[in-house]
């Protein structure tokens, strides 16, 4: 079965161990997360198939929620840590209230028996209302737009920008089997390092204290990490990249292009970029069809009068992400059904068995705000396309 069957207590423990480790290695900012707590197993995020896909656990510091961490619960992923974010709060109760309010405005005499959070187009999330096991309505979180019914896609056709599709079903059975073995091996190694029943008194996994984590073991850290700068002179300025939320549910490509153009100081509005990509208007928007992925290259070059030379890669690799960021060039990354910008990477080896490869993702979803994921686990994600751009030298 795709679900990995881990207990809620183990979910909390895994979240704490993974977060303590990445904080110890300075992969995440200690000033934000240190002293925080994993106080609950968080929100179950389901797949469209109904299976639990992952848990989103808020990190609480004092009375404030400072971010969240996503922990896998399904063999659609190979490693427990999916990613963490500090730029948006996750409040399950508040979101459910907003979803109910939005549903009542759309449906007269709205009734439901069950509500659950669903990754309708991973990593995008919606609230699904059901009665007797049947869907009443599914509303995208934050925009509260109804998620369209599933459409029949051609074989090998990628989902579009605002479309429901199942990550569990899209993952081949052989990949599920391989991921489950990798995941269980990873969890077993954690149990060897920090047995659940014999924890050192000074270390509680659910409390984020890197100094206490060192009591477990002082790992030899090998860190290769970089965030985007304007040049190789890192000491002269801070990392330089700006997040733009997509203005509609289907304009993630336009927002991603806007972020890259802004980095190079070509300041176009998202509406103008969307028009050049053929994505309609704010009043009547549409997404970029799979067959027109290459339009991103054309628009990046046309809007800069070919000051930028752009290219599309249909087989993205870790090596490409690293090379582009080291050259201080942001990338646009297409995953199934979505587009984001990438502005940093980290490759960290801890212990003899823990290798974390993460990307600093500037995600334009949710609409109008976006979210920065620091860091997205590269080995847990499918990358469909990358788009690179560099200044044309004469």
C-alpha positions as CSV (number, residue, x, y, z in Angstrom):
1,X,0.0,0.0,0.0
2,X,1.3,3.5,-0.8
3,X,0.6,4.8,2.8
4,X,3.6,4.1,5.0
5,X,1.6,3.5,8.1
6,X,3.6,5.7,10.6
7,X,2.0,6.6,13.8
8,X,1.1,10.3,14.6
9,X,3.6,10.2,17.5
10,X,6.3,9.0,15.1
11,X,5.4,11.8,12.7
12,X,6.1,14.4,15.4
13,X,9.3,12.7,16.3
14,X,10.5,12.5,12.7
15,X,9.7,16.2,12.2
16,X,11.7,17.1,15.2
17,X,14.7,15.0,14.3
18,X,14.8,16.2,10.8
19,X,14.4,19.8,11.8
20,X,17.0,19.6,14.5
21,X,19.5,18.1,12.1
22,X,19.0,20.7,9.4
23,X,19.2,23.5,12.0
24,X,22.4,21.9,13.5
25,X,23.9,22.0,10.0
26,X,22.8,25.6,9.4
27,X,20.6,24.6,6.5
28,X,17.7,26.6,8.0
29,X,18.0,29.9,9.8
30,X,18.4,29.2,13.5
31,X,17.2,32.7,14.5
32,X,13.7,31.8,13.1
33,X,13.3,28.2,14.3
34,X,15.6,27.6,17.3
35,X,13.6,27.2,20.5
36,X,10.5,26.2,18.5
37,X,8.4,23.1,19.2
38,X,6.6,20.5,17.1
39,X,3.5,20.5,19.3
40,X,1.2,18.3,17.2
41,X,1.3,15.9,14.3
42,X,-0.3,18.7,12.3
43,X,-2.7,18.5,9.4
44,X,-3.1,15.4,7.4
45,X,-2.9,16.3,3.7
46,X,-4.6,13.7,1.6
47,X,-4.1,12.6,-2.0
48,X,-7.1,12.6,-4.4
49,X,-7.1,8.8,-3.9
50,X,-8.1,9.4,-0.3
51,X,-4.8,8.2,1.1
52,X,-2.7,10.4,3.5
53,X,0.0,11.9,1.4
54,X,1.9,14.0,4.0
55,X,1.6,15.8,7.3
56,X,2.0,19.6,7.6
57,X,3.3,20.4,11.1
58,X,3.3,24.0,12.5
59,X,6.4,25.1,14.3
60,X,5.4,27.1,17.3
61,X,7.7,29.4,19.2
62,X,6.1,30.9,22.3
63,X,2.6,31.7,21.2
64,X,3.5,32.4,17.6
65,X,3.6,30.0,14.6
66,X,6.9,30.7,12.9
67,X,6.6,28.2,10.0
68,X,5.9,24.6,9.2
69,X,7.5,21.4,8.1
70,X,6.1,18.8,5.8
71,X,6.7,15.1,6.6
72,X,5.9,12.4,4.1
73,X,3.4,9.6,5.0
74,X,3.2,8.0,1.6
75,X,5.5,6.1,-0.8
76,X,5.0,8.8,-3.4
77,X,8.0,10.2,-1.5
78,X,11.3,8.5,-0.7
79,X,12.4,10.6,2.3
80,X,10.5,11.9,5.4
81,X,11.5,15.5,5.0
82,X,9.7,17.1,2.1
83,X,10.4,20.7,2.9
84,X,10.0,23.6,5.4
85,X,8.8,27.1,5.1
86,X,9.0,30.2,7.3
87,X,7.2,32.7,5.1
88,X,3.6,31.7,5.7
89,X,1.7,30.5,8.7
90,X,-0.4,27.4,8.6
91,X,-3.6,27.5,10.7
92,X,-5.8,24.5,10.0
93,X,-8.8,25.8,12.1
94,X,-8.8,29.2,10.5
95,X,-8.5,27.8,7.0
96,X,-11.4,25.4,7.6
97,X,-13.6,28.3,8.8
98,X,-12.7,30.3,5.7
99,X,-13.5,27.3,3.5
100,X,-16.9,26.7,5.1
101,X,-17.7,30.4,4.7
102,X,-16.7,30.4,1.0
103,X,-18.7,27.2,0.3
104,X,-21.8,28.7,1.9
105,X,-21.6,31.7,-0.4
106,X,-21.4,29.4,-3.4
107,X,-23.9,26.7,-2.5
108,X,-27.4,27.3,-1.0
109,X,-28.2,25.1,2.0
110,X,-24.6,23.9,2.1
111,X,-24.2,20.8,4.2
112,X,-21.3,18.3,4.6
113,X,-20.3,15.5,6.9
114,X,-16.5,15.6,6.5
115,X,-13.9,18.1,5.5
116,X,-10.3,17.3,4.6
117,X,-7.3,18.9,3.1
118,X,-6.3,17.5,-0.3
119,X,-3.2,18.0,-2.4
120,X,-5.3,18.3,-5.5
121,X,-2.3,19.2,-7.7
122,X,0.8,18.7,-5.5
123,X,2.0,20.9,-3.8
124,X,-1.2,22.9,-4.2
125,X,-3.8,22.2,-1.5
126,X,-7.6,22.4,-1.4
127,X,-10.3,21.7,1.2
128,X,-12.7,18.9,0.1
129,X,-16.1,18.7,1.6
130,X,-17.9,15.3,1.5
131,X,-21.2,13.7,2.3
132,X,-21.6,9.9,2.5
133,X,-18.1,9.7,1.0
134,X,-19.0,11.7,-2.1
135,X,-17.6,15.2,-2.8
136,X,-19.9,18.1,-2.4
137,X,-17.3,20.7,-3.4
138,X,-13.5,21.2,-3.4
139,X,-12.2,24.7,-2.9
140,X,-8.6,25.8,-3.4
141,X,-7.1,27.1,-0.2
142,X,-6.5,30.9,0.0
143,X,-8.4,31.7,-3.3
144,X,-11.4,29.5,-2.5
145,X,-12.0,28.9,-6.1
146,X,-13.8,25.5,-7.0
147,X,-11.3,23.0,-8.3
148,X,-12.4,21.7,-11.7
149,X,-13.4,18.1,-12.1
150,X,-10.7,15.7,-13.2
151,X,-10.2,15.6,-17.0
152,X,-9.0,12.8,-19.2
153,X,-5.4,13.5,-20.3
154,X,-3.5,12.0,-23.1
155,X,-0.8,9.5,-22.2
156,X,2.4,11.3,-21.1
157,X,0.5,14.6,-21.1
158,X,1.4,16.7,-18.1
159,X,-1.4,18.3,-16.0
160,X,-2.1,22.0,-16.5
161,X,-1.8,24.8,-14.0
162,X,-5.2,24.6,-12.3
163,X,-6.2,20.9,-12.6
164,X,-6.8,18.1,-10.2
165,X,-4.5,15.1,-10.4
166,X,-3.3,12.4,-8.1
167,X,0.3,12.2,-7.1
168,X,-0.2,8.6,-5.9
169,X,-1.6,7.5,-9.2
170,X,0.9,9.4,-11.2
171,X,3.8,7.6,-9.4
172,X,4.6,4.3,-11.0
173,X,4.2,1.1,-8.8
174,X,7.9,0.3,-9.1
175,X,8.7,3.8,-7.8
176,X,6.3,3.3,-4.9
177,X,8.1,0.1,-3.9
178,X,11.6,1.7,-4.2
179,X,10.5,4.8,-2.2
180,X,9.0,2.7,0.6
181,X,12.2,0.7,1.0
182,X,14.3,4.0,1.1
183,X,11.9,5.6,3.5
184,X,11.9,2.7,6.0
185,X,15.7,2.4,5.9
186,X,15.9,6.1,6.7
187,X,13.6,5.8,9.6
188,X,15.4,2.7,10.9
189,X,18.7,4.7,10.9
190,X,17.1,7.4,12.9
191,X,16.0,4.8,15.5
192,X,19.6,3.6,15.6
193,X,20.9,7.1,16.3
194,X,18.2,8.1,18.7
195,X,16.2,5.1,20.0
196,X,12.6,6.2,21.0
197,X,12.7,4.5,24.4
198,X,16.2,5.5,25.5
199,X,16.5,9.2,24.6
200,X,19.3,11.1,26.4
201,X,17.7,13.3,29.0
202,X,19.0,16.4,27.5
203,X,17.5,15.9,24.1
204,X,13.8,15.9,23.2
205,X,13.4,15.5,19.4
206,X,10.2,17.7,19.3
207,X,12.1,20.7,20.7
208,X,14.3,22.5,18.2
209,X,17.6,23.0,20.0
210,X,20.7,22.2,17.9
211,X,23.0,22.3,20.9
212,X,21.0,19.6,22.6
213,X,20.9,17.6,19.4
214,X,24.7,17.5,19.5
215,X,24.3,15.3,22.6
216,X,23.1,12.5,20.2
217,X,26.1,12.7,18.0
218,X,28.4,15.3,16.7
219,X,28.0,14.7,13.0
220,X,30.7,15.6,10.5
221,X,29.0,18.2,8.3
222,X,29.9,18.6,4.7
223,X,28.0,21.6,3.4
224,X,27.8,23.1,-0.1
225,X,25.2,25.8,-0.1
226,X,24.5,29.0,-2.1
227,X,21.8,31.5,-2.4
228,X,21.5,33.8,-5.4
229,X,23.6,37.0,-5.6
230,X,24.1,39.5,-8.3
231,X,27.8,38.6,-8.6
232,X,30.5,36.5,-7.0
233,X,31.3,39.3,-4.5
234,X,29.0,37.8,-1.8
235,X,30.4,40.0,1.0
236,X,29.1,43.2,-0.7
237,X,25.4,42.5,-0.6
238,X,22.7,40.2,0.7
239,X,21.1,37.5,-1.4
240,X,19.0,39.1,-4.1
241,X,15.7,37.7,-5.3
242,X,12.1,38.8,-4.9
243,X,8.9,36.7,-4.5
244,X,5.9,37.4,-6.6
245,X,2.5,35.7,-6.0
246,X,0.6,34.7,-9.0
247,X,-2.4,37.0,-9.6
248,X,-4.7,34.2,-10.7
249,X,-4.9,30.5,-10.0
250,X,-3.4,29.7,-13.5
251,X,-0.7,32.4,-13.8
252,X,2.2,30.6,-12.0
253,X,4.2,30.7,-15.2
254,X,3.7,34.4,-15.6
255,X,4.7,35.0,-12.0
256,X,7.8,32.8,-12.4
257,X,8.9,34.7,-15.5
258,X,8.3,38.0,-13.7
259,X,10.6,36.9,-10.9
260,X,13.4,36.1,-13.3
261,X,13.0,39.3,-15.3
262,X,12.9,41.3,-12.1
263,X,16.3,39.8,-11.1
264,X,17.8,41.2,-14.3
265,X,16.0,44.5,-13.8
266,X,13.4,44.1,-16.5
267,X,10.3,45.4,-14.6
268,X,7.2,44.2,-16.4
269,X,3.8,43.8,-14.8
270,X,2.5,40.2,-14.5
271,X,-0.5,41.2,-16.7
272,X,1.9,42.2,-19.5
273,X,3.9,39.0,-19.2
274,X,0.7,36.9,-19.1
275,X,-0.5,38.7,-22.3
276,X,2.8,37.9,-24.1
277,X,2.5,34.3,-23.0
278,X,-1.1,34.1,-24.3
279,X,-2.6,33.6,-20.8
280,X,-5.6,35.9,-21.2
281,X,-6.5,38.7,-18.8
282,X,-7.1,39.1,-15.1
283,X,-10.8,38.9,-15.8
284,X,-10.5,35.9,-18.0
285,X,-7.2,34.1,-17.3
286,X,-6.0,30.8,-18.7
287,X,-2.9,28.6,-18.1
288,X,0.0,27.7,-20.4
289,X,-0.8,24.5,-22.3
290,X,1.7,21.6,-22.2
291,X,2.3,22.0,-25.9
292,X,3.5,25.6,-25.5
293,X,6.2,25.2,-22.8
294,X,8.7,26.6,-25.2
295,X,6.9,30.0,-25.2
296,X,8.7,30.8,-21.9
297,X,12.0,30.9,-23.9
298,X,10.5,33.2,-26.5
299,X,9.0,35.6,-24.0
300,X,12.2,35.8,-21.9
301,X,14.1,36.8,-25.0
302,X,11.5,39.0,-26.6
303,X,10.8,41.1,-23.4
304,X,14.6,41.8,-23.1
305,X,15.2,42.4,-26.8
306,X,17.4,39.3,-26.6
307,X,19.6,40.8,-23.9
308,X,18.9,37.5,-22.2
309,X,19.5,34.2,-24.0
310,X,17.1,31.6,-22.7
311,X,16.8,27.8,-23.0
312,X,14.6,25.0,-22.0
313,X,15.8,21.7,-20.6
314,X,13.4,18.7,-20.7
315,X,15.5,16.5,-18.4
316,X,16.4,18.6,-15.4
317,X,19.2,17.4,-13.1
318,X,20.7,18.4,-9.8
319,X,23.9,19.3,-11.6
320,X,22.1,21.9,-13.7
321,X,20.5,23.6,-10.6
322,X,23.9,23.8,-8.9
323,X,25.7,25.1,-11.9
324,X,23.2,27.9,-12.6
325,X,23.0,29.1,-9.0
326,X,26.8,29.1,-8.7
327,X,26.8,31.3,-11.8
328,X,24.3,33.6,-10.1
329,X,21.4,32.8,-12.5
330,X,17.9,32.0,-11.3
331,X,15.9,29.2,-12.9
332,X,12.3,28.6,-13.7
333,X,11.3,25.1,-12.6
334,X,8.2,23.3,-14.0
335,X,6.8,20.4,-12.0
336,X,3.6,18.6,-12.9
337,X,0.8,21.2,-12.9
338,X,2.9,24.1,-11.6
339,X,5.8,26.5,-12.2
340,X,8.1,28.1,-9.6
341,X,11.5,30.0,-9.5
342,X,14.6,28.6,-7.9
343,X,17.2,30.9,-6.3
344,X,19.4,28.7,-4.2
345,X,20.6,25.2,-3.3
346,X,22.0,23.2,-0.4
347,X,23.8,19.9,-0.5
348,X,24.6,18.6,3.0
349,X,26.0,15.3,4.1
350,X,25.5,14.4,7.8
351,X,26.4,11.2,9.4
352,X,27.4,8.5,6.9
353,X,23.9,8.0,5.6
354,X,22.1,11.3,5.5
355,X,22.4,13.4,2.3
356,X,20.0,16.3,2.0
357,X,19.8,18.0,-1.4
358,X,17.5,21.0,-1.2
359,X,16.4,23.8,-3.5
360,X,15.4,27.3,-2.4
361,X,12.0,27.6,-4.1
362,X,10.1,30.9,-4.7
363,X,6.7,29.5,-5.2
364,X,4.0,32.0,-6.6
365,X,1.2,29.9,-5.0
366,X,-0.9,30.7,-3.1
367,X,-2.1,33.5,-5.3
368,X,-1.2,37.1,-4.6
369,X,1.2,36.1,-1.8
370,X,3.3,33.1,-2.8
371,X,5.6,31.2,-0.4
372,X,9.3,30.6,0.0
373,X,10.2,27.0,0.6
374,X,13.6,26.7,2.3
375,X,14.4,24.0,1.5
376,X,12.5,21.7,-0.9
377,X,13.9,18.2,-0.9
378,X,15.1,17.7,-4.4
379,X,14.9,13.9,-4.2
380,X,11.2,14.0,-3.3
381,X,10.1,16.0,-6.3
382,X,9.5,15.4,-10.0
383,X,11.0,18.1,-12.2
384,X,9.5,18.3,-15.7
385,X,11.2,21.3,-17.2
386,X,13.8,23.9,-16.3
387,X,14.3,27.3,-18.0
388,X,17.6,29.1,-17.8
389,X,18.6,32.6,-18.9
390,X,21.9,34.4,-19.1
391,X,23.0,37.8,-20.2
392,X,24.0,37.9,-23.8
393,X,27.6,39.1,-24.0
394,X,28.9,41.0,-27.1
